[in-house]
Amino acid sequence: MKMVGAAVAMATTLMVMTVSMMQGAEAQGPSCLPVSGAGAPFSDATAVVQQLQLMPGQCCHSGGGFCTVVLTSGNAAASVCATNSVCPNCADVGNDLNQVLAQCNVLNEVQGVYSPDGTSDELFYLTSASQVPS
């Protein structure tokens, strides 16, 4: 029961940080999300980024919520988040999340967001699979 409470608390913290990040996203590029213990293992995050960089086609956000998980590997997930339906190139998402991977590795945990245009209208997240934004 304590594990469920801890998971709910971490998810709530991540969602509050997501809302704060959305409100404050003004700069193009990566930003780290410092929620201790909620990041993806570095090896899993690396696998997600590498797979996205080689993936042909589009990584679409359907518009059925703010975020859509486009790829998972182990306990890492990549999500495309947007206020409207968007379909960025998967390799571009991977290249952008590679910057998150490089800058947001803390104690072999990775957790961050990339804004391709400096706004909160479209964001790419790299998080643990259990902490994906919704």
DSSP file (Angstrom, degrees, kcal/mol; ACC not computed):
  #  RESIDUE AA STRUCTURE BP1 BP2  ACC     N-H-->O    O-->H-N    N-H-->O    O-->H-N    TCO  KAPPA ALPHA  PHI   PSI    X-CA   Y-CA   Z-CA
    1    1 A M     >        0   0    0      0, 0.0     4,-1.9     0, 0.0     5,-0.1   0.000 360.0 360.0 360.0 -36.5    0.0    0.0    0.0
    2    2 A K  H  >  +     0   0    0      1,-0.2     4,-2.3     2,-0.2     5,-0.2   0.866 360.0  55.3 -65.2 -35.0    2.9    2.4    0.7
    3    3 A M  H  > S+     0   0    0      2,-0.2     4,-2.4     1,-0.2    -1,-0.2   0.894 106.7  50.0 -64.9 -39.7    4.3    1.7   -2.8
    4    4 A V  H  > S+     0   0    0      2,-0.2     4,-2.5     1,-0.2    -1,-0.2   0.923 111.0  49.2 -64.0 -44.2    1.0    2.8   -4.4
    5    5 A G  H  X S+     0   0    0     -4,-1.9     4,-2.3     1,-0.2    -2,-0.2   0.896 111.7  48.8 -61.0 -41.4    1.0    6.0   -2.3
    6    6 A A  H  X S+     0   0    0     -4,-2.3     4,-2.4     2,-0.2    -1,-0.2   0.896 111.3  49.9 -66.0 -40.1    4.6    6.8   -3.3
    7    7 A A  H  X S+     0   0    0     -4,-2.4     4,-2.5     2,-0.2    -2,-0.2   0.907 111.4  48.4 -65.0 -41.6    3.8    6.1   -6.9
    8    8 A V  H  X S+     0   0    0     -4,-2.5     4,-2.5     2,-0.2    -2,-0.2   0.906 111.1  50.8 -64.7 -41.2    0.7    8.4   -6.8
    9    9 A A  H  X S+     0   0    0     -4,-2.3     4,-2.4     2,-0.2    -2,-0.2   0.911 111.7  47.1 -63.4 -42.6    2.8   11.1   -5.0
   10   10 A M  H  X S+     0   0    0     -4,-2.4     4,-2.6     2,-0.2    -2,-0.2   0.911 112.5  49.6 -66.4 -41.2    5.5   10.9   -7.7
   11   11 A A  H  X S+     0   0    0     -4,-2.5     4,-2.4     2,-0.2    -2,-0.2   0.910 111.6  48.8 -63.2 -41.6    2.9   11.0  -10.5
   12   12 A T  H  X S+     0   0    0     -4,-2.5     4,-2.4     2,-0.2    -2,-0.2   0.917 111.1  50.1 -63.8 -43.3    1.3   14.0   -8.9
   13   13 A T  H  X S+     0   0    0     -4,-2.4     4,-2.4     1,-0.2    -2,-0.2   0.917 110.9  49.6 -60.6 -44.1    4.6   15.8   -8.6
   14   14 A L  H  X S+     0   0    0     -4,-2.6     4,-2.4     1,-0.2    -1,-0.2   0.900 110.4  49.9 -63.4 -40.9    5.5   15.1  -12.2
   15   15 A M  H  X S+     0   0    0     -4,-2.4     4,-2.4     2,-0.2    -1,-0.2   0.901 110.5  49.6 -66.4 -39.5    2.1   16.4  -13.4
   16   16 A V  H  X S+     0   0    0     -4,-2.4     4,-2.4     1,-0.2    -2,-0.2   0.917 112.7  47.7 -63.2 -42.2    2.5   19.6  -11.3
   17   17 A M  H  X S+     0   0    0     -4,-2.4     4,-2.9     2,-0.2    -2,-0.2   0.875 109.4  54.2 -65.7 -36.4    6.0   20.1  -12.8
   18   18 A T  H  X S+     0   0    0     -4,-2.4     4,-2.7     2,-0.2    -2,-0.2   0.932 109.6  46.5 -62.5 -46.1    4.6   19.4  -16.3
   19   19 A V  H  X S+     0   0    0     -4,-2.4     4,-2.2     2,-0.2    -2,-0.2   0.922 114.2  48.2 -62.2 -43.8    2.0   22.2  -15.8
   20   20 A S  H  X S+     0   0    0     -4,-2.4     4,-1.8     1,-0.2    -2,-0.2   0.907 112.3  49.3 -61.8 -41.3    4.7   24.5  -14.5
   21   21 A M  H  X S+     0   0    0     -4,-2.9     4,-1.3     1,-0.2    -2,-0.2   0.902 109.6  51.5 -65.3 -41.0    7.0   23.6  -17.4
   22   22 A M  H  < S+     0   0    0     -4,-2.7     3,-0.3     1,-0.2    -1,-0.2   0.899 111.9  47.0 -62.7 -40.2    4.2   24.3  -19.9
   23   23 A Q  H  < S+     0   0    0     -4,-2.2    -1,-0.2     1,-0.2    -2,-0.2   0.819 121.0  37.0 -71.5 -30.2    3.5   27.7  -18.4
   24   24 A G  H  < S+     0   0    0     -4,-1.8     2,-0.9    -5,-0.2     3,-0.3   0.420  79.4 122.3-104.6   1.6    7.2   28.6  -18.3
   25   25 A A     <  +     0   0    0     -4,-1.3    95,-0.2    -3,-0.3     3,-0.1  -0.516  23.0 131.9 -70.3 105.0    8.4   27.0  -21.6
   26   26 A E        +     0   0    0     -2,-0.9     2,-0.4    93,-0.1    -1,-0.2   0.531  49.5  74.6-125.7 -18.8    9.8   30.0  -23.4
   27   27 A A  S    S-     0   0    0     -3,-0.3    91,-0.3     2,-0.1    88,-0.2  -0.817  78.1-121.9-105.5 138.5   13.2   28.7  -24.6
   28   28 A Q  S    S+     0   0    0     -2,-0.4    -2,-0.0    89,-0.2    89,-0.0  -0.523  74.5  38.3 -70.7 140.9   13.8   26.3  -27.4
   29   29 A G  E    S-A  115   0A   0     86,-2.4    86,-2.1    -2,-0.2     2,-0.1  -0.696  93.2 -21.4 118.9-168.0   15.7   23.2  -26.3
   30   30 A P  E     -A  114   0A   0      0, 0.0     2,-0.3     0, 0.0    84,-0.2  -0.447  41.7-176.9 -85.2 151.2   15.9   20.8  -23.4
   31   31 A S  E     -A  113   0A   0     82,-2.6    82,-3.0    -2,-0.1     2,-0.3  -0.988  22.3-129.8-139.9 139.2   14.9   21.3  -19.8
   32   32 A C  E     -A  112   0A   0     -2,-0.3    80,-0.3    80,-0.2    73,-0.0  -0.624   5.8-144.8 -91.0 148.4   15.4   18.7  -17.0
   33   33 A L        -     0   0    0     78,-2.5     2,-1.8    -2,-0.3   -19,-0.0  -0.921  13.4-154.6-111.7 103.9   12.7   17.6  -14.6
   34   34 A P        +     0   0    0      0, 0.0     2,-0.7     0, 0.0    78,-0.1  -0.470  38.5 141.8 -86.3  71.8   14.3   17.0  -11.2
   35   35 A V    >   -     0   0    0     -2,-1.8     3,-2.0    76,-0.1     4,-0.3  -0.905  50.7-131.4-107.6 102.4   12.0   14.5   -9.5
   36   36 A S  T 3  S+     0   0    0     -2,-0.7     0, 0.0     1,-0.3     0, 0.0  -0.246  85.7  10.6 -58.5 132.0   14.4   12.1   -7.7
   37   37 A G  T 3  S+     0   0    0      1,-0.1    -1,-0.3     3,-0.0   -27,-0.0   0.438 108.5  87.9  82.7  -0.1   13.7    8.5   -8.3
   38   38 A A    <   +     0   0    0     -3,-2.0    90,-0.9     2,-0.1    -2,-0.1   0.400  63.1 103.2-110.7   1.0   11.2    9.1  -11.1
   39   39 A G  S    S-     0   0    0     -4,-0.3    72,-0.2    88,-0.2    88,-0.1  -0.309  75.8-101.8 -82.0 167.5   13.6    9.2  -14.1
   40   40 A A  E     -E  110   0B   0     70,-3.1    70,-2.8    86,-0.2    36,-0.2  -0.626  44.5 -96.9 -83.2 143.9   14.3    6.5  -16.6
   41   41 A P  E  >  -E  109   0B   0      0, 0.0     4,-2.7     0, 0.0     3,-0.4  -0.387  34.9-121.7 -57.7 139.0   17.4    4.4  -16.3
   42   42 A F  H  > S+     0   0    0     66,-2.1     4,-2.5     1,-0.2     5,-0.2   0.866 110.8  52.5 -54.4 -41.5   20.1    5.9  -18.6
   43   43 A S  H  > S+     0   0    0     65,-0.2     4,-1.8     2,-0.2    -1,-0.2   0.900 112.1  44.9 -64.4 -40.4   20.5    2.7  -20.6
   44   44 A D  H  > S+     0   0    0     -3,-0.4     4,-2.1     2,-0.2    -2,-0.2   0.907 113.2  50.4 -68.4 -42.1   16.8    2.4  -21.3
   45   45 A A  H  X S+     0   0    0     -4,-2.7     4,-2.3     1,-0.2    -2,-0.2   0.892 109.3  52.1 -63.0 -39.4   16.6    6.1  -22.2
   46   46 A T  H  X S+     0   0    0     -4,-2.5     4,-2.7    -5,-0.3    -1,-0.2   0.911 108.0  51.7 -61.9 -43.0   19.5    5.7  -24.5
   47   47 A A  H  X S+     0   0    0     -4,-1.8     4,-2.3     2,-0.2    -2,-0.2   0.905 109.7  49.4 -61.5 -42.1   17.7    2.8  -26.2
   48   48 A V  H  X S+     0   0    0     -4,-2.1     4,-2.4     2,-0.2    -2,-0.2   0.941 112.7  46.9 -62.2 -47.5   14.6    4.9  -26.7
   49   49 A V  H  X S+     0   0    0     -4,-2.3     4,-2.3     1,-0.2    -2,-0.2   0.925 113.1  48.4 -62.1 -45.7   16.5    7.8  -28.2
   50   50 A Q  H  X S+     0   0    0     -4,-2.7     4,-1.1     1,-0.2    -1,-0.2   0.893 111.8  49.6 -63.9 -39.9   18.6    5.5  -30.6
   51   51 A Q  H  X S+     0   0    0     -4,-2.3     4,-0.8    -5,-0.2     3,-0.4   0.913 111.4  49.0 -65.2 -42.1   15.4    3.7  -31.8
   52   52 A L  H >< S+     0   0    0     -4,-2.4     3,-0.8     1,-0.2    42,-0.3   0.902 106.0  56.9 -63.3 -40.7   13.6    7.0  -32.5
   53   53 A Q  H 3< S+     0   0    0     -4,-2.3    -1,-0.2     1,-0.3    -2,-0.2   0.792 115.1  38.2 -62.1 -27.3   16.6    8.4  -34.4
   54   54 A L  H 3< S+     0   0    0     -4,-1.1    -1,-0.3    -3,-0.4    -2,-0.2   0.489  91.6 110.3 -99.7  -5.8   16.5    5.3  -36.7
   55   55 A M    <<  -     0   0    0     -3,-0.8    36,-0.5    -4,-0.8     2,-0.1  -0.560  60.8-140.8 -78.2 125.2   12.7    5.1  -36.9
   56   56 A P        +     0   0    0      0, 0.0     2,-0.1     0, 0.0    -2,-0.1  -0.455  59.6  20.0 -77.7 157.6   11.2    6.0  -40.3
   57   57 A G  S    S-     0   0    0     -2,-0.1    33,-2.5     2,-0.1    34,-0.4  -0.361  95.6 -35.3  90.0-164.3    7.9    8.0  -40.5
   58   58 A Q  B     -G   89   0C   0     31,-0.3     2,-0.7    32,-0.1    31,-0.2  -0.716  32.4-145.5-105.5 147.7    6.0   10.2  -38.1
   59   59 A C        -     0   0    0     29,-3.1     2,-0.2    -2,-0.3    11,-0.1  -0.880  36.1-160.2-108.7  94.5    5.5   10.1  -34.4
   60   60 A C        -     0   0    0     -2,-0.7     2,-0.6    27,-0.2    27,-0.3  -0.521  22.1-151.4 -90.6 143.1    2.0   11.4  -34.1
   61   61 A H  B     -H   86   0D   0     25,-3.3    25,-1.0    -2,-0.2    20,-0.1  -0.957  13.4-155.0-103.9 122.3    0.1   12.8  -31.2
   62   62 A S        -     0   0    0     -2,-0.6    23,-0.2    23,-0.2    -1,-0.1   0.666  30.4-119.6 -77.4 -17.4   -3.6   12.1  -31.8
   63   63 A G  S    S+     0   0    0     21,-0.2    22,-0.1     2,-0.2    -1,-0.1   0.537  76.9 124.8  89.4   6.5   -5.0   14.9  -29.7
   64   64 A G  S    S-     0   0    0     20,-0.1     2,-0.3     2,-0.0     3,-0.1   0.006  87.8 -17.9 -87.7  30.2   -6.8   12.6  -27.3
   65   65 A G  S    S-     0   0    0     17,-0.2    17,-0.2     1,-0.1    -2,-0.2  -0.856  91.7 -74.9 152.1-179.6   -5.1   14.2  -24.3
   66   66 A F  S    S+     0   0    0     68,-1.2    16,-2.4    -2,-0.3     2,-0.3   0.860 110.3  36.1 -75.8 -32.5   -2.1   16.3  -23.9
   67   67 A C  E     -B   81   0A   0     67,-0.7     2,-0.4    14,-0.3    14,-0.2  -0.912  55.4-167.2-127.7 149.1    0.5   13.5  -24.4
   68   68 A T  E     -B   80   0A   0     12,-2.1    12,-2.6    -2,-0.3     2,-0.4  -0.995  25.5-130.4-129.5 124.9    0.9   10.4  -26.5
   69   69 A V  E     +B   79   0A   0     -2,-0.4    10,-0.3    10,-0.2     3,-0.1  -0.628  26.1 179.2 -72.1 125.2    3.6    7.8  -25.7
   70   70 A V  E     +     0   0A   0      8,-2.7     2,-0.3    -2,-0.4     9,-0.2   0.648  62.5   4.9-103.6 -19.5    5.3    7.1  -29.0
   71   71 A L  E     -B   78   0A   0      7,-1.4     7,-2.8   -12,-0.0    -1,-0.3  -0.937  56.1-171.1-164.5 140.7    8.0    4.6  -27.9
   72   72 A T  E     +B   77   0A   0     -2,-0.3     2,-0.3     5,-0.2     5,-0.2  -0.953   3.7 178.9-129.1 154.5    9.0    2.7  -24.8
   73   73 A S  E >   -B   76   0A   0      3,-2.1     3,-1.6    -2,-0.3     2,-0.2  -0.881  67.1 -41.1-152.5 121.3   12.1    0.5  -24.0
   74   74 A G  T 3  S-     0   0    0     -2,-0.3   -34,-0.0     1,-0.2    -1,-0.0  -0.435 127.2 -21.1  58.4-124.9   12.6   -1.1  -20.6
   75   75 A N  T 3  S+     0   0    0     -2,-0.2    54,-0.9    -3,-0.1     2,-0.4  -0.125 118.8  96.2-107.7  36.1   11.5    1.6  -18.1
   76   76 A A  E <   -BC  73 128A   0     -3,-1.6    -3,-2.1    52,-0.3     2,-0.4  -0.956  49.0-173.6-123.8 145.8   11.9    4.6  -20.5
   77   77 A A  E     -BC  72 127A   0     50,-2.9    50,-2.2    -2,-0.4     2,-0.5  -0.997  15.0-152.3-139.2 142.8    9.3    6.3  -22.5
   78   78 A A  E     -BC  71 126A   0     -7,-2.8    -8,-2.7    -2,-0.4    -7,-1.4  -0.957  21.3-172.0-110.9 132.5    9.2    9.0  -25.2
   79   79 A S  E     -BC  69 125A   0     46,-2.1    46,-2.4    -2,-0.5     2,-0.5  -0.955  20.2-147.4-127.0 144.1    6.1   11.1  -25.5
   80   80 A V  E     -BC  68 124A   0    -12,-2.6   -12,-2.1    -2,-0.4     2,-0.4  -0.958  24.2-172.2-106.2 123.9    4.9   13.7  -27.9
   81   81 A C  E     +BC  67 123A   0     42,-3.3    42,-3.0    -2,-0.5     2,-0.3  -0.942  13.4 151.0-121.6 138.6    2.7   16.3  -26.2
   82   82 A A  E     - C   0 122A   0    -16,-2.4    40,-0.2    -2,-0.4   -17,-0.2  -0.994  52.0-125.3-161.7 157.4    0.7   19.0  -27.9
   83   83 A T  S    S+     0   0    0     38,-1.7     2,-0.3    -2,-0.3    39,-0.1   0.703 102.2  23.6 -78.4 -20.5   -2.3   21.2  -27.6
   84   84 A N  S    S-     0   0    0     37,-0.5     2,-0.2   -18,-0.1   -21,-0.2  -0.825 106.4 -70.1-133.4 172.7   -3.4   20.0  -31.1
   85   85 A S        +     0   0    0     -2,-0.3     2,-0.3   -23,-0.2   -23,-0.2  -0.500  58.6 170.4 -66.6 130.5   -2.7   16.9  -33.3
   86   86 A V  B     -H   61   0D   0    -25,-1.0   -25,-3.3    -2,-0.2   -23,-0.1  -0.968  26.4-161.8-139.5 155.6    0.8   17.0  -34.6
   87   87 A C        -     0   0    0     -2,-0.3   -27,-0.2   -27,-0.3     3,-0.1  -0.586  17.9-178.6-138.0  73.7    3.0   14.4  -36.4
   88   88 A P        -     0   0    0      0, 0.0   -29,-3.1     0, 0.0     2,-0.2  -0.336  42.6 -89.8 -69.6 157.1    6.7   15.3  -36.1
   89   89 A N  B  >  -G   58   0C   0    -31,-0.2     4,-2.1     1,-0.1     3,-0.3  -0.477  32.6-134.1 -63.9 132.0    9.3   13.1  -37.8
   90   90 A C  H  > S+     0   0    0    -33,-2.5     4,-2.6     1,-0.2     5,-0.2   0.880 105.2  54.3 -60.2 -39.3   10.4   10.3  -35.4
   91   91 A A  H  > S+     0   0    0    -36,-0.5     4,-2.5   -34,-0.4    -1,-0.2   0.880 107.7  50.8 -63.2 -36.5   14.1   10.9  -36.2
   92   92 A D  H  > S+     0   0    0     -3,-0.3     4,-2.6     2,-0.2    -1,-0.2   0.909 109.2  50.4 -66.2 -41.3   13.7   14.6  -35.3
   93   93 A V  H  X S+     0   0    0     -4,-2.1     4,-2.8     2,-0.2    -2,-0.2   0.928 112.1  48.6 -60.3 -44.5   12.0   13.6  -32.0
   94   94 A G  H  X S+     0   0    0     -4,-2.6     4,-1.4   -42,-0.3    -2,-0.2   0.909 111.1  49.1 -62.3 -43.0   14.9   11.3  -31.3
   95   95 A N  H  X S+     0   0    0     -4,-2.5     4,-0.7     2,-0.2    -1,-0.2   0.903 113.3  47.0 -64.0 -40.7   17.5   13.9  -32.2
   96   96 A D  H >X S+     0   0    0     -4,-2.6     3,-1.0     1,-0.2     4,-0.9   0.920 112.0  49.4 -66.7 -43.2   15.8   16.4  -29.9
   97   97 A L  H 3X S+     0   0    0     -4,-2.8     4,-2.7     1,-0.3    -1,-0.2   0.718  97.6  70.3 -70.2 -19.0   15.5   13.9  -27.0
   98   98 A N  H 3X S+     0   0    0     -4,-1.4     4,-2.1     1,-0.2    -1,-0.3   0.845  96.2  53.2 -63.2 -31.9   19.2   13.1  -27.5
   99   99 A Q  H <X S+     0   0    0     -3,-1.0     4,-2.1    -4,-0.7    -1,-0.2   0.874 108.0  49.4 -68.9 -37.3   19.9   16.6  -26.1
  100  100 A V  H  X S+     0   0    0     -4,-0.9     4,-2.7     2,-0.2    -2,-0.2   0.932 110.2  51.8 -63.1 -44.9   17.7   15.7  -23.1
  101  101 A L  H  < S+     0   0    0     -4,-2.7    -2,-0.2     1,-0.2    -1,-0.2   0.900 112.8  45.0 -56.9 -43.3   19.6   12.5  -22.7
  102  102 A A  H  < S+     0   0    0     -4,-2.1     3,-0.3     1,-0.2    -1,-0.2   0.851 123.7  32.3 -71.4 -35.6   22.9   14.4  -22.8
  103  103 A Q  H  < S+     0   0    0     -4,-2.1    -2,-0.2     1,-0.2    -1,-0.2   0.653 116.3  51.3 -99.4 -16.7   21.9   17.2  -20.4
  104  104 A C     <  +     0   0    0     -4,-2.7     2,-0.9    -5,-0.2     7,-0.9   0.008  68.5 124.0-116.7  29.4   19.5   15.5  -18.0
  105  105 A N  E     +F  110   0B   0     -3,-0.3     2,-0.5     5,-0.2     5,-0.2  -0.807  31.5 171.1 -91.5 105.7   21.4   12.4  -16.8
  106  106 A V  E >  S-F  109   0B   0      3,-2.9     3,-1.0    -2,-0.9   -67,-0.1  -0.960  72.5 -21.7-120.1 114.4   21.6   12.6  -13.0
  107  107 A L  T 3  S-     0   0    0     -2,-0.5    -1,-0.2     1,-0.3     3,-0.1   0.894 126.9 -53.1  53.9  43.9   22.9    9.6  -11.2
  108  108 A N  T 3  S+     0   0    0      1,-0.2   -66,-2.1   -67,-0.1     2,-0.4   0.731 116.5 114.0  62.4  26.7   22.1    7.4  -14.3
  109  109 A E  E <   -EF  41 106B   0     -3,-1.0    -3,-2.9   -68,-0.2     2,-0.4  -0.989  49.3-160.0-122.9 137.5   18.5    8.6  -14.4
  110  110 A V  E     +EF  40 105B   0    -70,-2.8   -70,-3.1    -2,-0.4     2,-0.3  -0.959  21.5 153.2-121.3 133.8   17.1   10.7  -17.2
  111  111 A Q        +     0   0    0     -7,-0.9   -78,-2.5    -2,-0.4     2,-0.3  -0.825  22.7 115.0-159.1 116.0   14.0   12.8  -17.1
  112  112 A G  E     -AD  32 126A   0     14,-2.3    14,-2.7   -80,-0.3     2,-0.3  -0.982  44.3-120.6-169.3 178.9   13.4   15.9  -19.2
  113  113 A V  E     -AD  31 125A   0    -82,-3.0   -82,-2.6    -2,-0.3     2,-0.4  -0.965  13.4-151.6-135.6 147.7   11.4   17.7  -21.9
  114  114 A Y  E     -AD  30 124A   0     10,-2.8    10,-2.6    -2,-0.3   -86,-0.1  -0.986   2.5-158.5-123.4 130.8   12.4   19.3  -25.2
  115  115 A S  E     -A   29   0A   0    -86,-2.1   -86,-2.4    -2,-0.4     3,-0.3  -0.926   2.6-166.7-106.2 109.7   10.5   22.3  -26.7
  116  116 A P  S    S+     0   0    0      0, 0.0    -1,-0.1     0, 0.0   -88,-0.1   0.763  88.6  25.1 -69.9 -22.8   11.2   22.3  -30.5
  117  117 A D  S    S-     0   0    0      5,-0.4   -89,-0.2     2,-0.3     3,-0.1   0.317 110.5-104.9-124.5   9.1    9.8   25.9  -30.9
  118  118 A G  S    S+     0   0    0    -91,-0.3     2,-0.2     1,-0.3   -90,-0.1   0.612  89.4  97.0  80.1  11.2   10.3   27.5  -27.5
  119  119 A T  S    S-     0   0    0      3,-0.3     3,-0.4   -92,-0.0    -1,-0.3  -0.732  80.7-119.9-121.8 174.9    6.6   27.2  -26.6
  120  120 A S  S    S+     0   0    0     -2,-0.2     3,-0.2   -95,-0.2   -94,-0.1   0.283  92.7  92.9 -95.4   9.9    4.4   24.8  -24.7
  121  121 A D  S    S+     0   0    0      1,-0.3   -38,-1.7   -39,-0.1   -37,-0.5   0.785  98.7  20.3 -72.7 -26.7    2.3   24.1  -27.7
  122  122 A E  E    S+C   82   0A   0     -3,-0.4    -5,-0.4   -40,-0.2     2,-0.3  -0.961  74.4 168.8-145.9 124.1    4.5   21.1  -28.6
  123  123 A L  E     -C   81   0A   0    -42,-3.0   -42,-3.3    -2,-0.3     2,-0.5  -0.980  23.2-148.4-137.1 146.8    6.8   19.2  -26.2
  124  124 A F  E     -CD  80 114A   0    -10,-2.6   -10,-2.8    -2,-0.3     2,-0.4  -0.977  20.5-160.5-115.5 125.9    8.8   16.0  -26.4
  125  125 A Y  E     -CD  79 113A   0    -46,-2.4   -46,-2.1    -2,-0.5     2,-0.4  -0.836  15.4-168.1-109.4 144.1    9.3   14.1  -23.0
  126  126 A L  E     +CD  78 112A   0    -14,-2.7   -14,-2.3    -2,-0.4     2,-0.2  -0.957  37.3 134.3-125.8 109.8   11.8   11.5  -22.0
  127  127 A T  E     -C   77   0A   0    -50,-2.2   -50,-2.9    -2,-0.4   -88,-0.2  -0.787  60.8 -67.2-142.0 178.1   10.8    9.9  -18.7
  128  128 A S  E >   -C   76   0A   0    -90,-0.9     3,-1.7   -52,-0.2   -52,-0.3  -0.487  48.5-117.6 -69.6 150.9   10.4    6.6  -17.0
  129  129 A A  G >  S+     0   0    0    -54,-0.9     3,-0.6     1,-0.3   -53,-0.1   0.762 115.7  54.3 -62.9 -24.3    7.6    4.5  -18.4
  130  130 A S  G 3  S+     0   0    0    -55,-0.3    -1,-0.3     1,-0.2   -54,-0.1   0.522 109.5  47.6 -87.4  -4.8    5.8    4.7  -15.1
  131  131 A Q  G <  S+     0   0    0     -3,-1.7    -1,-0.2   -93,-0.1    -2,-0.2   0.004  73.2 147.5-124.4  28.3    5.9    8.5  -15.0
  132  132 A V    <   -     0   0    0     -3,-0.6     2,-0.1    -5,-0.1  -117,-0.1  -0.397  50.4-115.5 -68.1 141.2    4.7    9.6  -18.4
  133  133 A P              0   0    0      0, 0.0    -1,-0.1     0, 0.0    -8,-0.1  -0.394 360.0 360.0 -70.7 154.0    2.7   12.8  -18.6
  134  134 A S              0   0    0    -68,-0.1   -68,-1.2    -2,-0.1   -67,-0.7   0.415 360.0 360.0-115.7 360.0   -0.9   12.5  -19.7
